[in-house]
Amino acid sequence: MMSDTRFRRIDEWRWEIPPTGGMRVPGLLYTSEKLLKGMGADEGPRQVANVAHLPGIVKNSLAMPDMHWGYGFPIGGVAAFDLDEGIVSPGGVGYDINCGCRLMTTRLRLTDVRERIPALVTALFQNVPSGVGSRGPLKLSQKEERQVLVEGAAWAVRHGYGTAADLETTEDSGVMAGADPEKVSDRALLRGKDQLGTLGSGNHFLEIEVVEELFDETAAAAFGLEPGQICVLIHSGSRGLGYQVCDDYLARMVKHVGEIGIDLPDRQLACARLNSDRGRDYLAAMACAANYAWTNRQMLMHRTRETFEKTLGMGPRELGMRLLYDVCHNIAKIETLPVEGKEVRLCVHRKGATRAFPPGHAAVPQAYRKAGQPVLIPGDMGTGSYVLAGTQGAFTETFGSACHGAGRVMSRTQATKSCRGRSIPREMAERGVIVMASGRGTLQEEIPEAYKNLDDVVEVVHRAGLSRKVAKLRTLGCIKG
């Protein structure tokens, strides 16, 4: 049975949750009738309404078409808050702070490597640490770890793990200002000490993909995408350090939530005023975790490039692996955005949502400024991903946000139960996808049917004008934790 939250259809792609009770603003879901009917008992819509109760919220409590139930905020939720009256909520960012995607292009074509995909997948699985508790190649000193938390991806580049060009095509150049390692607990620092350069587990992955279809040839040319081209997509985040930062600050905010003088419809929405010491402390610690995540993905890219070169016997120039873009999913950012015709500074929470800034925006890399910001949307491990471009529609409607993936329709427990007697690697191979994982359970939890249809999800953001389709990529090989 679907959540009893009531909807009012605005148009084919927008559904409103009218304000009731303590809701300060409406809820607004970007979805289709098909996706809405498929929600079943998912409590995501109720969480959209709950978020609308928070003080200082602006315009709407938003949900993208990949929305599903999460901690406090729904995954796929977006909400912006006034800097004077508003709040910051760890549940609105998520446990895996700055979980994100990084897409690399190459000079290779499918015809060049079709027979080498199994060897590449095996080599990547051997060379890229993955799985729960996996440890990376570095053992950071306390001083080095603190430098990572402040410098972000530039730390990795400074130590030879990539080039300055990588920073130019990373969201915010791979660093968030205001990071303060003093606001990160010793427990979080310990968890992050030896996990830099690791993929992680669950829905994190490293995929070899091929460009299958172009929808916007002009934008595709700006992004450097061509049919038949081999690309690599990495999905990872801030590992144990980010998880611990979230856990630490949730505990503090739950304990002191009464101090902010509001009644929360759900304790998981524990928060702090943006202009309070507790709120500023969380933002400083969150920035540290975000910088760790960008450094992590930078190092994963470097290890991937090395593995391709060694496995294929190619030099860097022949391989031509470059970063198209790195975009984060779980973050709270202070941004200047249009609200009712005025430019306003807001704290935008994107939890399982991707920034999607329009053509001409100063935050979009110069090479892509005419096309708009690249928006990377991965699907399940048997499908592939989409590359889209940000639009003015997203900038004015959704605080410059779009969806971040397909979105789950099965819990991990449900997915595992449905896998009894099945060989997921064999099923994937029959679909033309070579998969390897550290644990059998991961593949069972991540079966394709556990996710929404990616085409349906992307169609919503495209038709609603939040991003426009540029290219579709198909998975050839995938490693998971």
N, C-alpha and C positions, 0 to 999 in steps of 0.2 A: 504493500500500500504506500502510495506517495505521501510525502510530508503534507500536512493539512494546511500549509501556507497557501494563501490565495493569490492568484495571478490575474493581471489585466493585460490582455494582448494589445500592444501598441502597434506593431506591424509584424511582418513575417519573421523578423530577426530580433525583436525586442519585446520583453515581457516585464511588466512592472509589478512590484509588490507594494500596494498602497500603504501609507503609514497608518499604523494602528498602535494603540497603547503608548509606550514610551519611545517609539521610533521618531527620530528627529528629521529624517529624510526618507524618501521612498527607496526601495530596493529596485535594482534594474538588472535583469538577466539578459545577456546576449546569447540567444540559443534559437533552436528551431523546434517546431512542434514534434518532430521525430525524436530529437535529443531530449526534449522535456518529458515525453512519454516514457522514455527509456530510463528515467531516473529511479523508478521504483520507490523504495523506502529511503532513498538517500536524503539525509538531513541538511544538505547544502543550502537549499532555499531558506530554511529556518535560520541557518547561520547568517545568511545575507541580511535577513530582517534583524537578527540580534546585533550585528555590527552597526546597523543604522541607529541604535540607541546611544552610541558613544558620543561624548561631548566634542564639539568642534568639528564634526564631520561636515563635509562640503558637498552639496548637490545631491549625490546618490551613493548608496552602498552598491557596488558593482560586482557582477560575476561574469566571467568569460564562459564560452561554450564547453570548455573542458572541466568545468566546475564539478567538484565532489566534496564529500564531507572531510573536514580537517580538524585541527586543534584550534578551537575558538573561531577563527575565521575559516571560511571554506577554502580549500585549495582551488585556485582560479579566482580568488577574491581580490578586489582592488578598492581601496578607500583612501581619500585624501582628507587631511585635517589642518585646520587653521593653526598657525604657529602660536597664537596668543591663548586661545581657548581649548585647543585640541590636545590629543594624547598620542603616545606611541605605545604599541602593544606588541610584545614578542610573538604572540599568537598570530599577529597580522603579518609577520615576516616569515615565521616558520622555524623549525629546528635546524634545518640545513641552510644556514645563512649563506646567501649568494651561491646557492646551487644554480648552475647555469650551463649553457652550451657554447661550444667552440667549434666552428666549422673551418676546416682547412681544404684548400683546393690543391691539385697537382697538375703536372703536365701529362700524366698518364691517361690512356684511354682504356676502356674495358677490353678491347682487342689485345692490348699490351699485356694484361695481367690476368685474364680470365682463368688460365690454368694455375696461376700462382696464388689465388685467393686462399686455399687451405693452408699453404705454407705461411702466408702473411698473418692469417688469424692465429696460427699456432705460435709464431714468433712474437706477436703482440701479447698473447696470453702469457708467454714465458717472461717477457721483458717488462710488462706493465703490471706492477703489483695491484691486486684487486681482492675484494672480499672483506668481510667483517674483520676489523683489527689489523688489516694489512699494513705493512711497514714499508716506507720508501727508501731510496738509496742514500738519503742524507740523515745524519744524526746531528741535528742542530744544537748548538750551544744556546744557553739562555739569551745571550746577547744577540746571536743570529736570529733566533726566533722572534725576538722583539723587533728587530729590523724588518723582518718579513711583514709583521703586523702593521708597521707604519708605511713601508715603501710599496707593498703590493707586488705586482708583476714586474716592476722595474728592478726589484731585488734579484729576481731570477735572471733577467737579461744582463744585469751587471755582473753576474757570476757565470756568464757564458751559456745560459739556457735560453737561447733565442736572440733576436735582434731588436733594435729600436723600432723597426717597421711593425713588429708584432704589437707594440703598445699603441700605435696609431690606429689600429683597427680593433682595439679592445674597448668595450664600454668604459667611459671615464678614464681612458688610458690605463686601466687596470689598477686604479688606486682610489680609495675614498678618503677624503680629508677628514680630519678630526679624530683619527684613531688614537687611542691612548692605552697602551698595554697595561698601565697601572689599574685599569678598570676590568681587566681580565683575570679570572681566578687562577690560582696555582694549579688547580685540578684541570682547568681548560688548557693551560700552557703545557702541562704534562702530556695530555692527550694529543696535542698537536706536534709535539717535539719530533716524533719520528714517522709522521704520516704524510709529510709533504711529498708530492709526486705519486700519490696512490689514487686509484679509481674509486674504491669504496664498494658498496654492495647495493642490493635492492634494485631500484630502477636506474642506477647509474650504469653507463656503458661506454664502450668505444666501438664505433661502427665504421666499416668500409662501405661506402655507398657509391652509386653511379648516377649521374644526372640523366634522368629519364625523359623529362618533358619541360619545355619552356613555355611560360604564359606571357611574359613581358620581355621581349628580346632586348629592348633598350636597357632596362634595369639589369637584366642578366649579363649583358656586356659590361656594364659598369661594375658589377660584382665579380666579373671574371669567370662566369659559368657558361659551359658549352655542353650540348648533348653528348653523351658517351664518356664524359669526363669522370675520373675517379676522384672522390673526395673522402674525407674522414671527419666524422662528427664525434666529439667527446662531450659526455654529460657527467659532470661531477661537481662537488661543492667543497665545503669547509671542513668536512670530515668530523672527527670527534671534538675538535676545538670549537667549531660552530655549534654543535649540539650542546656542548657543555655551557657555552655562553647563554644560549636560549634557556636552558634548564635553570641556571643560576638566577637569571633575572626574573623568570616566571615565578620562582619560589619567593623572591623578595616582593614582587608586586602582588601576588596572591595574598601574602601575609599583611600587606599594608594597603590593600585596595580601599578599605574604608576611609582612609585619609583623604582620598580625592573627592569624596562627597557625592558619589553617584551610585545608583543601584544598577548593578550589572545583571542582565538576563542570564548570563552564563559566567561562572567563575573563570573559565578558560579565556575570557576576554580581559583578564587582569592587565592593567596598563598603568602608565604614569603620565602626568602632564608633561608636555614637551618642554615647558619652561621651568620644570622642577629639576633638582639635583639628580633624582633617581632617573628621570627621563633622559637627561643629558649623559648620565653615566652609561645607560644602556646603549644609546646611540654611539658613544665612543667605543664601547666593547664590540658592538655590532660591526662597526667600521673595521675593527681589527680582524674579525672573522671574515668579512668580505674581502679584505686584502689577502688573507691567507688563501681563500678560495681562488682568487685570480692568480696568485703565485702557483698554486697547485695545478691549475689547468695549463699554465705556461710550461711547467715542467713536464706534464703529461704530453703536451704537444712536442716538446723537444725529444722525449724518449720515443715517441711515435715516429718522428722524422728519422731518427737514427736507426730504428728497426726497419723501416722501409728501405733505407739506403743499403743496409747490410744484407737484408734478405734478397733484394733485387739486384745487388751489385751495382748500384748507381751512385753517382756523385750528387751533391746538393743541387747543382744547376740542372742536371738532367732530370731529377725528380721534380724540382720546382715546387715543393710544398710551401704554401704560404697561408697565412691566416686571413680568411675572408672576414670573419667577425667573431667576437666573443660577447655574449649577452647574458646578464644574470636574471634569475627568476624570483628569488626570495630576498627582498630587500625593503628598507624604508629610506626614502631619499627626500631631501629638501630641494624642491624644484620650483621654477617660475613657470606658471601655466595660466592659460586664459580661463577666466570664470566670469560669465555674463559680460563679456567685452572688455574686461580689465585684466591686466597681468598681476597675478597674485602668487606670493611665496607660500607653498604648502608642503606638508610632509606626506608624501605618497607611499602608501603601503602596497606593494605588489607581492602577493603570496601565490606562487604558481601562476604568475603572469609576467609577461615580457614587455619591456619598454618598446615603444613603436613610434619614434619621433619622425616628423614629416620632412619632406624635401626642404632644403634651405635652412634647417635648424643648425645652430652653431655647434651643437653637441654631436652632430653626424659627421663622420670623417670626411674630409674634403673630397676624397675620391668618389664618395657616394652621395654627396650633398644634393645633386640634381635628382637622384633616384629616391632618396629617403633612406632611413636607417634599415639595415638588414634585420629581419625578424626570423629567428630560427625556431621551427616547430617540429620536434621529433614525434614519431609515433611509436607503436609497439615494435618489438625486435624483429617481427616478420614483415614489416611494412616499409619503413624508410622515413623520410622527413620532407618538409616543405621549407623553402626559403621565400619569405614575403618581404615587402617593403612598407615601412611606416607611412602613415597618411595624415593629412590635416584633420580628417574626421576623428581619428583616435586622439589627436592633440586637444580637440575641442570637446569631445564627448566623454572620453575615458581616461583623462589625465595622461594621455600619451601611452596607452597600454593596449596589449592584445593578449591572446591566449599563449600558453607555453608548451602544450603537448596535446595528447589525445584525451587524457583523463581516465581514471579507473572507473569501471562499472562493477568489478568484483573485488571483494576484500582479498587479502593475501591468503587467508584461511580458506575462503571459498574456491579460489583458484587452485590451491594445492589439492583440495578434495576432488576437484574435477579431473585431476591428472592421474588418478589411480590406474595403473596398468598401461600408461602411455609412455612412449619415449619421445620427449620433446626435441632432443637433438635430431632424431630421425625425421620427425615431422617437419622441422625447420629445413633440413637438407632437401626434403621432397619439394619444399617451396623455393629452393635455390638459395638458401641462407645457411652458411656455416656458423654455428654458435659454439662457444666454449664458456664455461663458468666454473668458478671455484667450488661451488656447492650445487648439488642437484636440486636442492630446495629453491634456489634462486630462479632457475628456469621454470619451475612449476608455478611459482608466484607470479612470474612475468609472462605467462602465456598470452598470445595475441588477443584471445577472446576476453581477457581481463580488462581490456581497454575499449574505449569508444572508437568508432570508425573515424580515422584521422581525416579522411576526405570530408566527412560531414562537419567536423569541427572547424576545419579551415574554411569551408564554404561559408560558414556563418560570419567569421570576421572579415572575409573578403566581400561578401554581399552587404554586410552592415557598414562597410567603408572604413573599418578600423585598420586594415592592412590590405595590400593587394598582392595577389599571387604572382610570384616571379618564376619559380622552378620547383619541380618535384623530383626527389631523389629516391632511389630504390636500394634497399639493404642487400649487400652481398655477403658480409661477414660481420659477426658481432662477438665481443667478449664482455662478460659480466662478472660481477663479484660472487 
